Amino acid sequence: MMEAAEGAPLSATMLGDMAGGSPLSSRIMGPDIGERPVTPLEGTTAAPSRSRTGAATAPAALTGTIAGKAGSPATAGAVSGVDGSADAAAAAAAAAAAAAAAAVVKPEIGGGGDTDGGAEGTGPAAASALGGDIAECYEEEIVERVRTQSFSQWLTCVCVVTFDLELGQAMEYMYPPGARLSETEKANICYLSFPDSNSGVMENTVFSFRIRDSSVAQARRSQAAGRSGLHDGFYYGYVFFRQVPDKSIKRGYFQKSVVILTKHPYVSLFSRVVSLMAPDYFAHGKPLLEAVCRNIALWPVPRPGRTVDLPILGHVLSVCIPPGNATFMQHLRIGEDGNGDATLEASRREGQLLASLQDINLYDVFKSVVGAAGRLWELVLVAEPLVVFSPSPWWCSQVVLALVSLISPLQFSCDFRPYFTIYDSDFKEYTTKTRALPRPCILGVTNPYFDKALQHWPHLLRVGELAPRKLGAGAGGSSPKPPRKSKLEFKQGLYTDYRCLLDHQEKSAALKFDKMRLGMAAKALPDETVEEAMSRAGNNLLRRHFATLTQAFLLPLEHYFTSLMPLQKLISPWKNPPRLKQFVRDHFLLSVSTHLPKLQACRRGDWQSLYARFLDSPNFRGWFTAKQHDANSRLRRLYLEKLCGADVAQWVKGRHEVEVVDLLLRLRDELTNAESKRLMDTVMEERVKAHIEFIMESLPEDLRGSLQIA
C-alpha cells in the first residue's frame, strides 16, 4: 500500500509519539505559516481515553473535551481560543441537565424496594450503585447531545466517500452517525465528491458543491429563496479529493474524498479546514477525524459581524464573519490619497480568512476573460441562465461562486451549482428542452457530455487551465498559484449573443491590466512575487469596480423604495400600523430619469432597459422581498414602541366600548404574533400586559365575561 493511501488507525503508540514531540507531532500539531501558534493546551496530546465500552476514543487535547463531564468552563474557553462564554454556558447547561437526570433516575431505582436489604443486589447499596451507573449514562448522553448541537451550528456532518469497483462512489463513513440525510442527499454527495470526467486530476484537489436540502418543503424553499438565495434550503459541500497510483488496488488508483457538509457558504474557511483535516485522516484514520469534529463542537457560535479564532489540528484560524449585507467596499481601508491597500488583503497576509464569497480572488479566476467581466456582471444581474464549462471541479466551482459574488451587496436569488454532474438528482430539471428558456441558474460543469445536453442554454463561459493543480502547504481553496501552462488548453471565453446595455469598455479592460502588470514589479511587497502582487492588486481593482457599479445601480431602487415608506408621524398606537405603498413598475422607471446624470457618469449606456430587465428577474423579487420584510419590521417596531409608551388611562376616558375592545384585542394579538414577539423585549412585553390588565379592569363585568377575559 502506498503512502498516500489511508493509513493505520490513530493508535496509542502514535498518540504517545505526538505527545513526545516526534516529527509526526510537529506536522499535525505545529502552527502553520501565517497562523498564530497554539497554546500549550491546544498543542498537548494525551494518550487516548477509553469509553465505557472499552473502545479507544479521541484524545482529549485533540478533541478539546474532558473525559467524564465535558470539561469546566475555563477549560472549554481555553481550548476554543476565543471567548469561552458560549462554551462555558453549554458545559454548565450540560452539567445541570445531567444532575437533573440523575436526580430523576435514582429515586426510580430505589423507590418501592426493600429498604432493609432483602435479596442480594436489591438493597439500597445495589440500588444506589445501579442508579449511579444509569445517571452517568444519562449524563454522557446529555453531554453528547450538547456537543452535537454545538457541532451542528458549524457543520451538518463530515463524510468519507470511496470508489467501489462494484458500486462506484459509495459512502464509507459519516460523522456524526446520526446525521439526518435522505438517500437522495447521500447519493448526491457521493457523486459530487469525485470528478465527473477524466480531467487529469491527480494527487490532491479541493472544490465545492451545492445540493438541495430535501427536508425543506417546496413552499418554504420558494419563500426562503426570495429572502436569501445563499442560505435557505441548500447544503454546501467542501471536498478534498485524493487520487494517486496504487498497484495494490485492482483499479490501479487510490481514490477517496473527505467531504464537509454545512449550510454556510464560508468557502475559504471550510476549504482550509478540509485541507487540514483530510491529509491527517488519510494517514491516521477515523479516530483523528472524530477528534477534529469534537474539537469543532467547541468552537464559538458563528455570528455575523464577529472575528473568531478557531483552533484545529495545531492551527488557529482567525476568521472574520461579515454581516450578511457587507460589501467588499466595507472591508477597504483607504489612505488619505485614496490608494490604500485593502484591509481584506492585509488580513489575509496575517492569516485571517473572510467567511464570505467575496474572499474569492476575481483576478485569478477571470484573468483569461477579464474583457468579458462587465458582460458577465450584466448576465448575473438580470439572472440569465449561464453554464460554466471548466476542465476541473476546482475551476468550475470557483468560477460559479465568483460570478454569484459579482453583484454583491445584491444577493443572487436564483439557484446556482458550483459543481454539477450528470448523476445529480436535478439533472433532468436543467437539461430538459421543453421550456422555451432554461430557468435562471448558474451551472458549473466539467463533463463534455454537457456540450450537447445544455446546447439550448443561451450563454456559455469556458474558463480554466487544463494543467493539474497541486495543493501546497498554504492552499486553502480561495486563491490558486499560477498553474503550469499546457498545450492542451481549450479556447477560453464567453459565448453568447447577449448585447451589453452598458458600455463596459471591454476592449480596453485587458490592456489596462497589462499596463498594471508592468508597474507591479516595483510595488510588490517584500514577501511577494510579481504575479502575487498582480493577483492582489487585480482582485482589489475588480472588487472595487463591481462593488461601485452595483451600488450605483441600487441607488435609484433604494430612493424609490424609501418613497414607499409611510411617514413616521402617521404611526399611531390607536390604529393598526400603516402599510407600505405598492411598488409600481412604470412609476419607478420614470423616476430613473432623475438619476441618469449620476448613472451616466458611472457608466454610459441604456440604464432604462437594464432596469426593465432587472425588474423581470428573480433577483429583483428577492431584493424587494428582503427590503419589504425589513421595512415592515421597522414599522412594526416603531408601532410597538408607541403602543408601549401610550397613555392608555387617558385615552380610554370617554371612548366607546367598541374602540376600547378593539384596542384590547390588538394588544392581545401582539403578545401572540410571532413577529411582534421577536421585536419586543421583556420591558415592552410587560408594558403591553399592563395595558391589557388596565383595560380589563375598565370594562363592565358582563362584557368581560362575554369576551372570556375574566
GUZA-84739 format. One record per residue: y, x, z of N, C-alpha, C in turn; residue in three letters. Coordinates in steps of 0.05 Angstrom, whole numbers, plus 5000, padded with zeros to 4 digits. Last residue first. Layout:
BEGIN
YXZYXZYXZALA;...
This chain:
BEGIN
574937545638574637565666572137725673ALA;574537485583575937715593575337755623ILE;572937075550570937235563572137505572GLN;576536715532576436965517574337155528LEU;576036325571575236265543575036505526SER;578036605616575236525614574336455586GLY;583336665602581636905606578736835604ARG;584936135602584936285577583236535579LEU;584536015656582835865637582636015610ASP;588436355678585636395685583736255665GLU;593536615635592436405652589436445655PRO;595337315637594337085623593436875643LEU;596537755667598737585659597837325646SER;591838035673593037905697595237715690GLU;591238225621589238045633590437895656MET;595538575617595638335601593638135612ILE;593838985653596238835658596338575643PHE;589139165626588939045653591438885660GLU;591339365579589439145578589339005605ILE;594439785600595739565585593939325585HIS;590340105620592339985639593839755625ALA;587840255573586340085593588239955612LYS;591840575552591040335538589540145557VAL;591740995590594140835586593540565572ARG;586841215583587341085608589840905606GLU;587641425531585641225535586141075562GLU;591541815542592241585524590241355528MET;588642165574591042035585591741785568VAL;584542345540583942185564586342035575THR;586742235471585842405493585342225518ASP;585141975408586141935434585042135454MET;582242075361585042165363586242145391LEU;577241855368577442135361580342245366ARG;578541325377577241475399577441775394LYS;580441195327582241195349581141355373SER;575641225297577841395290579841415313GLU;572540815322571641095322573941285316ALA;574740325366575040435339574340735339ASN;574740165418572140175405572240295377THR;579940165433578040305451575340335438LEU;582339855395582940135395581040295412GLU;580739345410579639465386580039765385ASP;583939255454581139275458579739405433ARG;588939215428588439425447585439475452LEU;588138755397588539015384588139245403ARG;587638375438585338425420585638695405LEU;592838405459590538465476588138535458LEU;595938225416596238495426593838585442LEU;594037695415593737865392593938155399ASP;595737505464592837525459592337715435VAL;601237505455600137665476597137715472VAL;601737135413602537405409601337595429GLU;599836675440598436765416599137055410VAL;603436585481600836675488599336785464GLU;609936835466607936625464605236745470HIS;614137175514612537175489610536945490ARG;617037225561618037025541616437015515GLY;614637865569616437655581617437475558LYS;612038265545610638015547612337785558VAL;615538715548615038575522613838295526TRP;615438905599617838785589617438625564GLN;610139085600611038895620613638755611ALA;609839475560608439215557609439005576VAL;613039925534613539775559612339495555ASP;609140445503610740195502610940075530ALA;606040895498608640925512610240675513GLY;601740725469601240805497603940835512CYS;604140605421602840395435602440475465LEU;605941105404607940895410606640675426LYS;600941355398602841465416605041255424GLU;598641025358597441035385599441145406LEU;602041155315601840875325600740865353TYR;600941695308603641605315603641325327LEU;595441635294596241785317599041715327ARG;595941345247594641225270595241365295ARG;598441725215599741465220598541335245LEU;594642135214597242185225598641925233ARG;590441865188590041965215592742015229SER;592841765139592141535156591641625185ASN;593142305121595542145125595041905143ALA;587742455117589542595135592042435142ASP;586042085077584742085104586542225124HIS;589342235035589441965046588341955074GLN;587442755025590242715033590542435046LYS;582142635010582642805033585542765043ALA;583142314964581642204987582142365012THR;585842674931587242444941585742324965PHE;581843074921584343144934585742904946TRP;577842754897577242904922579842974936GLY;580642574852579642384872578942514898ARG;581643064827583842904837582842704858PHE;576343224816578043394833580443244844ASN;574442854778573542834807575243004826PRO;579942674734577642844742576842784771SER;584442434717581942304709579442454719ASP;588442764733588242504746585642364739LEU;587943184696587143224724586742964738PHE;590042974650587243034651586243074680ARG;595442924667593942684658590942734659ALA;596743454677596643274700595043024692TYR;596643634624594843754644594543574668LEU;600743344601597943294592595943414612SER;605143574629604543284630601743224622GLN;605244114614604444034641603743744643TRP;604444484565604544184566603444104594ASP;608345084580606144924569606544634572GLY;609645664619610445484598607945334588ARG;609945764687608245784664609045584643ARG;614545774720612045894729610145944705CYS;618345504691618945774699616445924709ALA;615845014686616145184662616845464669GLN;616444844739613744884728613945064703LEU;621944794744620544994761617745054750LYS;622944394704624244654704622844864720PRO;619443944721618844114697620344374697LEU;620443594761619443854769619044044746HIS;621743124736623743244754622943524763THR;617142984710619343084694621443214711SER;613742754747613343034740615643154725VAL;614942214749616142394769615842684763SER;611642014710614542014706615942204725LEU;606742074735607242224711610242234704LEU;607441694777607241984783607842144758PHE;607641214749609941294765609841594771HIS;602541204727604841224710607341314725ASP;599241164774598941384756601541424739ARG;600741034839601040924812601141144792VAL;597940934900598541154881598441024853PHE;600940484946598940544925599840764907GLN;603040695011603440554986601340644966LYS;599240645072600440805050600940625026LEU;601040165124599240295105600740465085ARG;602740145195603240105166601240255149PRO;598839855248600040085236600440045206PRO;600739195271598739375261600039615247ASN;605739155323604639075297602439275289LYS;607839365368607239075369606038975343TRP;609239885361606839835377606039545377PRO;611040065294611639915319609039865335SER;613940435245611540425262612240295288ILE;618540515219617240255214614740225232LEU;620241025228621540815244620240535240LYS;617441325191616441325219617741095235GLN;616041015129617941135147616941115176LEU;609741145094611840955106613641115125PRO;608541545038608341515067610441325077MET;609641644985607841414991607641355021LEU;612342114983613941864978612241614984SER;608242474988610042435010611642185008THR;606142454937604542334958606342294983PHE;610142724909609742444903608142314926TYR;609543234931612043094933611642794929HIS;604243364916604943344945607543194948GLU;604843374860603043184873603643144903LEU;608543794852609243514846607443314858PRO;605044234875607644154886608543874878LEU;600444384849600244184870602844084880LEU;602244794815601144544803601044324824PHE;603745184851605745064834604844804822ALA;598645294871600645174889602945054874GLN;596345524826595245274837597245134855THR;599545984819599345784798598345514809LEU;598546264866601246174860601245954839THR;593046354860594046204883596846104878ALA;593046664813591946394812592646224837PHE;595747134831596646984808595646694808HIS;592847314875595647234879596547054856ARG;588047434849588147234871590947134875ARG;589647834813588547584803588647364825LEU;591548234849593248124828592247854818LEU;587048344880589548244893591348114872ASN;583648534840582948294855585348174868ASN;586349004824585848784805585248524819GLY;586249314871588749214861588448984841ALA;580649384876582149274897584749154887ARG;579349624826578049374835579649234856SER;582350084828582849894807581649624815MET;579950344871582750264873583450054852ALA;574950424847575150254871578050164876GLU;576350764805575050504800575350314824GLU;578151214833580051064816578950784810VAL;575651184901575651284873577651124857THR;578151274967577551104944577351274919GLU;580251515011577351465012576451294988ASP;585851545001584251785003581251745002PRO;587451054949587351144977585551384979LEU;590951114888588451084902588551194931ALA;595351214859595651024881593050984897LYS;594151524816595951644835596151474860ALA;590751184788589651434797591451554819ALA;593350734770591950714796591050974806MET;595650744720597350804743595950814770GLY;591650594686592750864683594450944707LEU;590650074702588550274707589750554705ARG;595149804683594849844712592750054719MET;593949814629596249964639596050014669LYS;589549464631589249734622591549914631ASP;591948994648590049124666589549404657PHE;595048874604596348924629594549064649LYS;591248784565592949014562594249084589LEU;589148294584587448534584589048784582ALA;593847974575592548004602590848254603ALA;595647884525596948104540595648154567SER;592647454508592547704492593647934508LYS;593847034543591247154544591147424529GLU;598146724565598546994554595947154554GLN;597546204579596646394598596846684589HIS;600845644571600845904558600046114580ASP;596845044578598945224587598645494573LEU;592644814554595044654555597444824565LEU;587945104509589445124534591944954532CYS;582644764481585244884476586944874501ARG;575744854476577944754493580544914486TYR;571245014453573344914435575744814450ASP;568045624475568945354479570945274457THR;565646144507565146004481565745704486TYR;567746744532567846454537567646314510LEU;563547334538565847184530565646894537GLY;559147854516560447704537562947564526GLN;553347974485556147934479557347744500LYS;549148394526549548174508552548124505PHE;546949064526548848864536549148644516GLU;543549484517542449214512544448994521LEU;545249954532545449904504544649614497LYS;549049974592546549924579547049864549SER;551950304648552150184622549450174609LYS;551250124716550750314695550950174668ARG;556449774752553749814743553550014720PRO;560749934804560649914775557749964765PRO;558549574862559449814850559149784820LYS;560648894878558749094869560049354861PRO;562248514932563548664911561748894902SER;558548204964561248104957562548254934SER;553748404981553648174963556348074955GLY;553648865009553648615024553648375007GLY;552049545013552149304996551949055013ALA;551850035037554149865043554149605028GLY;547350285017547550235046549750045053ALA;546049914955546350154972546650075001GLY;541849604911543449564935543549824951LEU;542549644841541149724865543049684889LYS;541849264784543749334806542149394831ARG;540349414716539549324743541449434764PRO;544549214662543549434678542749334705ALA;547148794639544248794639543049014656LEU;552648464669551448704659548448684660GLU;556647884652554848034668553748274654GLY;557347254617558547484632556447614649VAL;558946714580557046934582558447174595ARG;560046044586561146304594558846504596LEU;561145474549559145674557560645934563LEU;562144784543563345044549561145234560HIS;559344304531561644384514562744664519PRO;552444224524554644274542556944394526TRP;548244214489550143994486552444024506HIS;544944624503546644664480548744444476GLN;541444664545544244594551546044634527LEU;536544804522536644574540539544484545ALA;537745274493537145024479537444784497LYS;539145614534540745624509540245364493ASP;535345584573537645404576539545424551PHE;531745974561531045704554533445524555TYR;533446454584534346394557533646114547PRO;535546404651533346374633534346304605ASN;540046404683539146664672537046634651THR;545846024705543046044695542546334685VAL;549845604741549345884736546445914729GLY;554145054727551445154730551245454724LEU;558544604749558444874740555644974747ILE;560343934727558644114743559044404732CYS;560843274707562243514715560643684734PRO;555443084663557043034687558443294695ARG;556143144591554843204617556643154640PRO;557542584550558542844561557142894587LEU;554142174537555942274516557042544524ALA;547342224558550142184564551942294542ARG;542442394541543142114537546042054542THR;540442894549542442864528543242574523LYS;539043244609538743004592541042984573THR;540143664643539343734616538943494598THR;541243464693543343624679542543704651TYR;536843184709539443054712541543204695GLU;532543524704532843314684535643194685LYS;533443854750533443964723533943744702PHE;533243774804535343634789535543724760ASP;529344104823528743814823530843654808SER;528244684783529844544803529344244800ASP;525744984745524044844764525644684785TYR;529445254716528045034702526344874721ILE;534945384761532545454747531345204734THR;541145664781539745424774537345504756PHE;545945874825543545964810541745724806TYR;550445584841550745864835548345984820PRO;552344974821549845114828550045404821ARG;556444434840556244704828553644834839PHE;559543804834557243964841557444234828ASP;566543744852564143674836561843854846CYS;571243894875569843664886567443574870SER;574244454897572644364874570744144884PHE;580444394930577544414932576244304906GLN;586044794927584844554918581844584918LEU;588245294939587045134961585944864953PRO;583245474891584045454919587045454922SER;581345554840583345344844584045294873ILE;577345944844579745994828582045804834LEU;572645834869574845924886577445964870SER;569245714827569945504846572345574863VAL;568746224804570046014789570945784808LEU;565846494844568546584838570146364823ALA;561046214840562646194865565446294861LEU;559546384788559946094795561646064820VAL;559146944795561046824776561546534783VAL;555047004833557647094839559746974821GLN;550746774805551546654830554346744837SER;550247114760550946834756551846704782CYS;549047624785551447584768552147284767TRP;544247524812546647614827549147554811TRP;540547374772541547174792544047264807PRO;542547634707541147654733542147444752SER;545547564661542847684659541347704685PRO;548346894654548447174662545647294662SER;552146364637549646494629550046794636PHE;554545774662554946064664552246204658VAL;557345194637554845334643555445634641VAL;561244644655561244924647558645054655LEU;564944054648562344174652562144444640PRO;571544064679569944054654567144164660GLU;575643974718572743924723571243874697ALA;580644154715580243884705577243804705VAL;579844664738581844484749581244194741LEU;576244924705575444854732577244644744VAL;579544974659576944834657575944744685LEU;583845284679584245004670581644854669GLU;581145764690582545614712582945324704TRP;579445914639577445834659578745684682LEU;584346054618582945824607580845734626ARG;585446504650587146274651585846024640GLY;581246854635581346754662583146514665ALA;580547104587579946824588580246704615ALA;581647644597583447494579582947194580GLY;577247814626579747754641581747604623VAL;571947914618573047674605575747604618VAL;570748364648569948364620571048124604SER;572448224699573948434685573148444655LYS;570447844734571647744709572847974692PHE;568348114779566747904766567747844738VAL;572148474795569448574789567848374774ASP;576448104803576548314782573848414775TYR;574947784846575247674820575247874798LEU;570647864897572548024882572647914853ASN;570447384948569147484924571247624907ILE;573147154988572347434992570947544968ASP;573646624979575846794969575247084975GLN;569746355005569246424977571346604966LEU;569246635071570446455052569646545024SER;569746985119567746775115568946565096ALA;570947645108572347385107570247175100LEU;569548195151568748015130570347755131LEU;571648855167571848565172571148405148GLN;571849395160569249285164569348985170GLY;576549605144575949635172573249515179GLU;576749435092576249725097575649775126ARG;577748905101575148975090574649275095ARG;582948915119580848835138578148915128SER;585449065072585649245095583449175115ALA;584448605042583248855034583349065057GLU;587348225073584448185067583148445060LEU;592448395070591048415096588048385092THR;594248765013593148515024591848575051ALA;600149175014597249135010596448875022ASP;606648994988604849085008601949035001GLY;611348904958608949024945607049134966ASN;616148744978614548544964611948654952GLY;618949085008619449094979617748904964ASP;616948965058619648895052620348905023GLU;610148725044612148905055614948815048GLY;605848195061607548315041609648485055ILE;599548065072601748165088603648315069ARG;595547505058597047725048599247805068LEU;593047035071591847285081593347535072HIS;595646645044595946645073594646895086GLN;593846714993596546794999597046805029MET;588846494994588946784993591846875001PHE;589145945041589146065014589246365016THR;585845465081587245715079587045825050ALA;583444995095585344975074586845235070ASN;580045125138578945015114580745015091GLY;581845775166581945475166581045375139PRO;576946315164579646195160579545895162PRO;573946735204573346465193575946325189ILE;572347395200574547215201573846945188CYS;568047815235568247605215570647435220VAL;564948415244567448275251568048075228SER;558648565265560148465242562648315251LEU;555649095291557348875299559148805276VAL;548849315291551449305278553049075291HIS;543949265314545449515319548149525306GLY;542348745296540848995289542449245292LEU;548448455306545848415293544648695286ILE;553948105335552048325336549448265321PRO;560047915312557247815312555348055312LEU;566347715332564547945329561647865332ASP;571147305299568947335318567447595312VAL;577046965292575647205285573647265306THR;578646285272577946485292576746735279ARG;579245875236581645995247581146215267GLY;573645465253575645555233578145665247PRO;568245715290570545535290572645645270ARG;561645775309563545825287565745625287PRO;560145975375560345745356562345815334VAL;557346635382559246415389559346205368PRO;550346785382552946815370554746585380TRP;545246705399547246775420550046815408LEU;542246635355542646395372544646455394ALA;541747135336543646965323544246725340ILE;537347295367540047415372542247255359ASN;533447005344534146945372536747075379ARG;533347255294534046975296534846895325CYS;531447765309534147735297535047445300VAL;526347635326528247755344531047725334ALA;523947445279524347255301526447365321GLU;523747935252525247715241525847505262LEU;520448235285523248315283524948095271LEU;515547955279516847975305519848055303PRO;514148005222515247755234516647795261LYS;515348695199514048435201515548215216GLY;517249205188516049155215514948875218HIS;519149265136518049495149516449425174ALA;521148775122519048895105517749125118PHE;525148735162522848555162520548665145TYR;528649125145527149175170524848975173ASP;530548885097529049135097527449195122PRO;532848375118530448385102529148655101ALA;537548465150535148345161532648405145MET;541648655118540848805142538148715151LEU;541948255080541648535071540748715094SER;543147815110540447825097539848105087VAL;548447955125546347915145543547945133VAL;551147975075550848215092548648185112ARG;550647445061549547645043549147915058SER;553447215102550547185102549247365082PHE;558847415091557547445117554447435114LEU;560047265038560047555046558447595072SER;559446695041557846855023557747145032VAL;559046175072560146435081558646655065TYR;558445605069558845775045560146035052PRO;553545325111556145455109556245625084HIS;548645135121550444945109553245065106LYS;543045555103545145475121546845265106THR;537846015101538645755092540745645113LEU;535946635076537446505098538446235087ILE;529946925056532046735050533346625076VAL;526647455025527547345051529947175046VAL;521347514978524147454984524447365013SER;517247954939517647774962520647744967LYS;512448304905514748124901514947934925GLN;509648864880510148734905512648564901PHE;505548884822508148894834508148754861TYR;500548804802501749064796504549094809GLY;497148394810499348344791500848604784ARG;493948614850492848554824494948514803LYS;496149154888496348874883495548814854ILE;496149694889494149564905494149264901SER;500449874860497849874847495749734863LYS;506649654855504649684876501849654863ASP;513649674842510849714833509049764857PRO;517749164872517149454868514249474858VAL;522648734890520548764871520149064865GLN;525848294935524748574930522448564910ARG;531647934950529147944934528348244930PHE;534847564993534347844989531647864975PHE;539247014988536647134982536747434981VAL;541646455017542346725012539746895011TYR;543345775003541245975008542246255000GLY;546145205030546645455016544445645023TYR;545344495021544644745034545444985017TYR;549543905022548244125008547544355028PHE;552643515047550443435030548943655016GLY;558843825050557243595057555043555037ASP;561844275033560444275058558444055062HIS;564844264986563544504994561544475016LEU;567443794976565243854959563744094967GLY;569843365018569443645018567043715001SER;570942835004572542965026572243265024ARG;567542694964570442664959572042804980GLY;562642784987563542964966566442934960ALA;562142355021562842615033563742805011ALA;560841944986563341925002564142195012GLN;556042134967558242084948560842064963SER;553142175014553642414999555942364980ARG;552641635029554241815046554942075031ARG;549441464987552041344991553841525007ALA;544741774994546341794969549141684973GLN;544042105057543741875040545541905016ALA;541142715071543742575069543442355049VAL;536442965066536742785089539342635088SER;536643305023535543045018535742855042SER;541543695003540343625029539243335026ASP;540944074943541643824957540143804984ARG;542744774942540944554936541844314952ILE;544645394916545645154930543844924922ARG;544246114925543745864910544745634928PHE;545346834914545446584930544946344912SER;542747504922544147294907544047044924PHE;540848184918541747964935543247764918VAL;535348614906537748474896538348244915THR;531449214899532749004916535048874902ASN;526849344849527549424877528949184891GLU;529449024790527549194804528749274832MET;530248594739531048634767528848794781VAL;529648454686529548734693530348794722GLY;529147924677531848034674531948334682SER;525347484659524847764661527447914656ASN;527446934701526747054676526347344680SER;528846764751527646564733526846674706ASP;527647114812528847094786527346914767PRO;526646704870525646904852527246884826PHE;528446284899528346534913527446764895SER;527845804874530445924872530546204885LEU;522645654888523245714860525845864857TYR;523145574945521245764934521945844905CYS;527045174947527545434960525645644948ILE;524444744922526844864910527445134921ASN;520244654959519644744932522044864919ALA;523344495004521644735005520944844978LYS;525544024982527244244990525744504992GLU;520843714975522543784952524344014959THR;519143665027517443815009519043894984GLU;524743755073522843595057521243775039SER;525344055136525844075107523843905093LEU;526944205197526243955182527143985153ARG;523744705233525944635216525244405198ALA;519844895267520344605267522744525250GLY;519745455265517645305251518245005249PRO;526345715250524245625269522245455255PRO;522446035201523246035229525945905231TYR;516846085159519445965164520045965194MET;512846375107513646365135516346235137TYR;511446305054509646445072510246405101GLU;511645875002512945925028510946055047MET;510846154937509745994960511246074985ALA;510446194867512046234891511146044913GLN;503546124850506246204843507846264868GLY;498346014863500345804867503045874857LEU;495446474848494446214840496645994842GLU;498346914866497246914838496346644829LEU;504446814899501546784900500446764871ASP;509847144925508647054900505647054902PHE;513546874981511947074968510946964942THR;518846805025517546695002516146914987VAL;521046635088519846855072518246735050VAL;527046375117524446345103523646605090CYS;530546105170530046345155527346325143VAL;535045535177532445675181532545935165CYS;540445415185538345205187535645325192THR;545345755225543345745204541545505208LEU;549445605262549945815241547945785218TRP;547545205292550445195286551145405265GLN;542345325303542845145280545845115274SER;542745645348541945775323542745595299PHE;543845255386545845465381545245595354SER;539044975384541544835377543745035371GLN;535545365402535245265375537745115366THR;537245435455537345655436537245565407ARG;536044925476538845025475539145245455VAL;530444945470532044745456534944825453ARG;529145365504528645395475530145185459GLU;530545135552531945375543531545415513VAL;526744725553529644655552531244895542ILE;521945015556522444835533525444775530GLU;522645285604522445435580522945265555GLU;522544825638524945005637524945165611GLU;517444635631519744465623522244645620TYR;514645065653514244985625516644825614CYS;516445025705517045265690516745215660GLU;514244535719517144565719518044805702ALA;508844675717509944475698512944495696ILE;508745045760507945125733509144935712ASP;510444725803512044955795511345045767GLY;506244355806508844265799510644485790GLY;502144705821501944575795504744475786LEU;504044845872503645055852503544935824ALA;504244345896506744495893506444705872SER;498944195895500844035880503444195876ALA;496844595928496044585900498044425883ALA;499544465975499844725964499144725934ALA;497843925986500643985980501044255967PRO;491443845952493243835974496043915966GLY;487643895913489243655912491343645935THR;484444335916486144315893487844065892GLY;479244015951480344275942482044225917GLU;481143405984479343575968480843815959ALA;485643416040483743286023482043486008GLY;491643446061489843646049487943516031GLY;495143076079493643226099491743426086ASP;497242786038499042986050497543156070THR;494342605981493742616009495342846022ASP;499242325934496942495942496542485972GLY;503842055921501341905921498942065929GLY;507042625893507142345902504442215901GLY;506443115869505743085897505542805907GLY;508043015816505543155821504643105850ILE;512842755821510742615808508042745814GLU;516043145845515242905861513042755848PRO;516343525800514943585825514243335841LYS;519543305759516743335755515243365782VAL;524843285776523543035768520543065768VAL;526043805787526243615809524843355802ALA;525344025736523444105758523543905780ALA;529743795710527043735701524943795723ALA;533844035738533543745740530743665731ALA;533044565724532844495752532444195755ALA;534144515669531444595678531044525707ALA;539444385669537544185659534744255668ALA;541544855690541844595705539844395696ALA;540145215651539145255678539244995694ALA;542945005607540045025606538845045634ALA;548145065624547144795619544144795619ALA;548445615627548745455652547645175648ALA;547845735573545845825592545945665618ALA;552445485552549845395543547645475563ALA;556445765579556245485583553445375575ALA;555546265557555146225585554845935592ALA;556846165504554046235510553546195540ASP;562246055509560545855497557645905505ALA;564046535534564546265546562546065535SER;563947055519561446935528561746665539GLY;566347295460567147165485564747005494ASP;563147795439565847675433566947545458VAL;558047975446560048175439562748055433GLY;553147775459554547665436556847825428SER;551948085505550348115481551848005457VAL;555747925542555648205534554148235508ALA;554747375548557247455537557147745527GLY;549647415572549947285546552547365533ALA;551047665621549347805601549647685574THR;554147265644555347525639553747675618ALA;550546835648552946815631554047085624PRO;543747085647546146995661548446975641SER;537846845612540047035618542346915632GLY;533446525603535446545582537846715589ALA;529446575642531446365644533846405626LYS;524846925619524846735640526846515637GLY;528247495594525747355599526047165622ALA;534147395558532947505582530447345588ILE;536247565491535547365512534247515535THR;537147885449539447815465538847615486GLY;533348095416533747805416536247725431THR;533648635429533948545401534648255400LEU;532748635484535248745473535748655444ALA;527648405489530048265500532648365488ALA;523148355433524348505455527048375463PRO;519047785421521047965412522348105436ALA;512347785448514747655439516847865432THR;505347765444507747935445510047775434ALA;501847275482502547385456505147545459ALA;500747015529499847295527500647425501GLY;502746525540500146535526499046815523THR;507546635561505546525579502746535566ARG;509347255528509746975535507446885553SER;511747905545509447735538510047445546ARG;516348365514515448195536513048025526SER;516249025487516048735483515048585508PRO;520849485517518249415508517949115505ALA;527749475495525649485515523049425502ALA;533149825469530849655463528649685483THR;540049835465537749905480535449715475THR;544749665441543249875428540749965443GLY;547049285472546249205445544349415433GLU;548249575518546349345520545349275493LEU;551949955499549350045509547349815511PRO;554749665438554849725466552149825475THR;555349955372554349755391554749855420VAL;561250115335558650185347557849985368PRO;563849715282564149815309561449895320ARG;563549945214562949745234563049865262GLU;564050345178566050135177565649925198GLY;557150445173559750545166561750315166ILE;553450195230553850235202556650335197ASP;549950445288552150305275552450385246PRO;542750375298545250535295547450375281GLY;538050095297539950025318542650165315MET;535150275253535349985258537649925277ILE;535950825252536250675228536750385234ARG;534951005304537551045293538050885268SER;529450855308531550735325534250765313SER;527151195272527050905267529150765283LEU;527951685298529351625273529351335266PRO;528151495369526851615346528551565321SER;529651335421531551465404530351605380GLY;526451045454526551335458528351475440GLY;526550545433527950585458528250885464ALA;523350635388526150555385527750615410MET;518450735412519750945397522750885394ASP;517450225432517850445451519250675437GLY;516649965384518949885401519550105422LEU;511950215368514450245352516850175369MET;508450055408509050335404511550375389THR;508349505401509549605426510149905423ALA;510049345332508249395355509749505379SER;511448945287513149105304511549145331LEU;506148995237507848855256509349045274PRO;506849415178505349315201507249165220ALA;510549205119509049385136507749245159GLY;510949005053511248915081509449085098GLU;512649565010511249315017511649255046ALA;514750055004516549825002515249565010ALA;510550415007512450395030514150155029GLU;504450114983506850284981508750235004MET;497650175000500050005000502550185000MET;
